[in-house]
Amino acid sequence: MALQLMVHMLAERERSLGDGTQVTHSGRPAYATVLVDAISGLWTAPVTPGR
C-alpha cells in the first residue's frame, strides 16, 4: 500500500506540473510531510480480526 501511495502521489504531482494546474503541495518538504503522515496512518490503522 505504501508503494502504491508513493507512486500515485508522484504521478499526481507530475501531471499537475505538466498541465500547468495548481500543485497540491507546494514543495518537497510539504510533499514529504503529507506522504509520511499518510504512510503512518496506514501502518497504525486498526486491524479487523479474522473471520
Secondary structure, DSSP 8 states (H G I E B T S, - for coil): -HHHHHHHHHHHHHHHHHHT---SS-SHHHHHHHHHHHHHHHHHS------
